[in-house]
Amino acid sequence: MWITPKSPSACAWYLRPFFWNQRRKYGAVLQSALFWARAPKVFLGVAVLYGMIDRKSSPLDPVLRSLVTVRVSQLNGCRFCIDINSATLLKQGLAVEKLEALDRWPHSALFGDRERTTLEYAEAVTLRSDAIDGGLMQRLKGYYDDDTIVELTALIAFQNLSSKFNSALGVPPQGFCLIPGRDGR
């Protein structure tokens, strides 16, 4: 870590409900939140945006949303995001084998056509959004209406913001996704 995270007790009072919710949901305050808490007004804006993107009424399937967030996190080298979003994916019922194959999805038979198209789009937005071609957009429109494509793009853009922020500041994983036999565990 390049910067010391703020202590929850030293944070602005209006951030404490977010920390309470994180303890309830994850069993701990998220290290990433304690970095964002150094800019409390920015933290609030990011939290509200995330809440709108990750709402239950989203037209995007929760498992697909989580696949996208993990893949974008992998591309950006965010160990914290990979950890927490992988744990979410497994809680949603995704098979460990599919999670472990995500970084090589183009060569895995575990992913269906909709997932492949969505992951291809997520990678294109993350790596070079000005190079998205009409063919990819037409394939995407075979699965999603225009409003859903906007939501998907917002999700990818948000995850890029989050994972680049955490990766740049060296936010470490918190051990949410411990898969036996992986990484010597």
C-alpha positions as CSV (number, residue, x, y, z in Angstrom):
1,M,0.0,0.0,0.0
2,W,1.3,3.4,-1.0
3,I,-1.0,5.4,1.3
4,T,-2.3,4.5,4.7
5,P,-6.0,3.8,4.8
6,K,-8.0,5.9,7.2
7,S,-9.3,4.4,10.4
8,P,-13.1,3.9,10.4
9,S,-13.3,5.9,13.7
10,A,-11.4,8.8,12.1
11,C,-13.8,9.1,9.1
12,A,-16.6,11.6,8.5
13,W,-19.6,10.6,10.5
14,Y,-21.8,10.3,7.4
15,L,-19.6,7.4,6.1
16,R,-20.2,5.3,9.1
17,P,-23.5,3.8,7.8
18,F,-21.5,2.5,4.8
19,F,-19.0,0.8,7.1
20,W,-21.8,-0.7,9.2
21,N,-23.3,-2.1,6.0
22,Q,-19.9,-3.5,4.9
23,R,-19.4,-5.3,8.3
24,R,-22.9,-6.8,8.0
25,K,-22.4,-7.9,4.4
26,Y,-18.7,-8.9,4.3
27,G,-17.9,-9.3,8.0
28,A,-15.4,-6.5,7.8
29,V,-14.9,-2.9,6.6
30,L,-13.5,-3.0,3.1
31,Q,-10.0,-1.7,2.9
32,S,-10.9,0.0,-0.4
33,A,-13.5,2.1,1.4
34,L,-11.0,3.3,3.9
35,F,-8.9,4.7,1.0
36,W,-11.9,6.3,-0.6
37,A,-12.8,7.8,2.9
38,R,-9.7,10.1,2.5
39,A,-12.0,12.0,0.0
40,P,-15.4,11.6,1.8
41,K,-17.4,13.6,-0.8
42,V,-15.9,11.5,-3.6
43,F,-16.6,8.4,-1.6
44,L,-20.3,9.4,-1.4
45,G,-20.6,9.9,-5.1
46,V,-18.9,6.6,-5.9
47,A,-21.1,4.8,-3.4
48,V,-24.3,6.2,-4.8
49,L,-23.2,5.4,-8.4
50,Y,-22.3,1.8,-7.3
51,G,-25.7,1.5,-5.6
52,M,-27.5,2.5,-8.9
53,I,-25.4,0.1,-11.0
54,D,-25.6,-2.9,-8.6
55,R,-29.3,-2.7,-7.8
56,K,-31.5,-5.8,-7.7
57,S,-33.7,-4.4,-10.5
58,S,-30.8,-4.3,-13.0
59,P,-31.7,-5.9,-16.3
60,L,-28.3,-7.7,-16.2
61,D,-28.2,-11.1,-14.5
62,P,-26.2,-10.9,-11.2
63,V,-23.9,-13.7,-12.2
64,L,-23.1,-12.1,-15.5
65,R,-22.5,-8.8,-13.8
66,S,-20.0,-10.5,-11.4
67,L,-18.3,-12.3,-14.2
68,V,-17.7,-8.9,-15.9
69,T,-16.4,-7.3,-12.7
70,V,-13.9,-10.1,-12.0
71,R,-12.7,-10.0,-15.6
72,V,-12.2,-6.2,-15.7
73,S,-10.4,-6.5,-12.3
74,Q,-8.1,-9.2,-13.8
75,L,-7.3,-7.0,-16.7
76,N,-6.5,-4.1,-14.4
77,G,-4.5,-6.2,-11.9
78,C,-6.6,-5.4,-9.0
79,R,-6.1,-8.1,-6.4
80,F,-8.6,-6.6,-4.0
81,C,-11.4,-6.5,-6.6
82,I,-10.6,-10.0,-7.9
83,D,-10.8,-11.3,-4.3
84,I,-14.1,-9.7,-3.3
85,N,-15.9,-10.1,-6.7
86,S,-14.8,-13.8,-7.0
87,A,-16.2,-14.4,-3.5
88,T,-19.5,-12.8,-4.7
89,L,-19.5,-15.0,-7.8
90,L,-19.0,-18.2,-5.8
91,K,-21.8,-17.2,-3.4
92,Q,-24.0,-16.8,-6.4
93,G,-23.4,-20.4,-7.3
94,L,-20.8,-20.2,-10.0
95,A,-18.6,-23.3,-10.2
96,V,-15.0,-22.9,-9.0
97,E,-13.8,-24.4,-12.3
98,K,-15.5,-21.6,-14.3
99,L,-14.1,-18.9,-12.1
100,E,-10.6,-20.4,-12.5
101,A,-11.1,-20.4,-16.3
102,L,-12.3,-16.8,-16.5
103,D,-8.8,-15.4,-17.4
104,R,-8.8,-17.7,-20.4
105,W,-12.5,-17.6,-21.3
106,P,-11.9,-17.5,-25.1
107,H,-10.3,-20.9,-24.9
108,S,-12.8,-22.5,-22.5
109,A,-15.9,-24.5,-23.3
110,L,-17.4,-23.4,-19.9
111,F,-18.7,-20.1,-21.3
112,G,-21.8,-19.8,-23.4
113,D,-22.3,-17.4,-26.4
114,R,-23.9,-14.6,-24.4
115,E,-21.1,-14.7,-21.8
116,R,-18.5,-14.7,-24.5
117,T,-20.0,-11.7,-26.3
118,T,-20.3,-9.9,-23.0
119,L,-16.8,-10.7,-21.9
120,E,-15.4,-9.7,-25.3
121,Y,-17.2,-6.3,-24.9
122,A,-15.9,-5.9,-21.4
123,E,-12.4,-6.5,-22.6
124,A,-12.8,-4.1,-25.5
125,V,-14.2,-1.3,-23.3
126,T,-11.4,-1.9,-20.8
127,L,-8.5,-2.1,-23.2
128,R,-9.4,0.1,-26.1
129,S,-13.0,1.3,-26.2
130,D,-12.4,3.4,-29.4
131,A,-11.7,0.2,-31.3
132,I,-15.2,-1.4,-30.7
133,D,-16.5,-2.4,-34.1
134,G,-19.9,-2.8,-35.6
135,G,-19.7,-6.6,-35.6
136,L,-19.2,-6.7,-31.8
137,M,-22.0,-4.2,-31.2
138,Q,-24.4,-6.2,-33.5
139,R,-23.6,-9.4,-31.6
140,L,-24.2,-7.6,-28.3
141,K,-27.5,-6.3,-29.6
142,G,-28.5,-9.9,-30.3
143,Y,-28.6,-10.4,-26.5
144,Y,-29.4,-7.0,-25.1
145,D,-31.6,-4.0,-25.9
146,D,-30.0,-0.5,-26.0
147,D,-30.8,0.4,-22.4
148,T,-29.2,-2.8,-21.2
149,I,-26.1,-2.1,-23.3
150,V,-25.9,1.3,-21.6
151,E,-26.2,-0.4,-18.2
152,L,-23.5,-2.9,-19.1
153,T,-21.2,-0.2,-20.3
154,A,-21.8,1.7,-17.0
155,L,-20.9,-1.4,-15.1
156,I,-17.7,-1.9,-17.0
157,A,-16.7,1.7,-16.7
158,F,-17.4,1.7,-13.0
159,Q,-15.4,-1.5,-12.5
160,N,-12.5,0.1,-14.4
161,L,-12.7,3.1,-12.0
162,S,-12.8,0.9,-9.0
163,S,-10.1,-1.6,-10.0
164,K,-7.7,1.1,-11.3
165,F,-8.1,3.1,-8.1
166,N,-7.5,0.1,-5.9
167,S,-4.7,-1.3,-8.0
168,A,-2.9,2.1,-8.2
169,L,-3.0,2.5,-4.4
170,G,-1.9,-1.1,-3.8
171,V,-5.1,-2.1,-1.9
172,P,-4.5,-5.7,-0.9
173,P,-7.0,-8.6,-1.0
174,Q,-8.8,-9.2,2.2
175,G,-9.1,-13.0,1.9
176,F,-12.8,-13.1,0.9
177,C,-12.2,-15.8,-1.8
178,L,-10.1,-18.6,-0.5
179,I,-10.2,-21.5,-2.9
180,P,-8.5,-24.6,-1.4
181,G,-5.5,-25.7,-3.4
182,R,-5.0,-22.3,-5.2
183,D,-2.0,-20.2,-4.4
184,G,-0.7,-22.7,-1.9
185,R,-3.8,-22.5,0.4
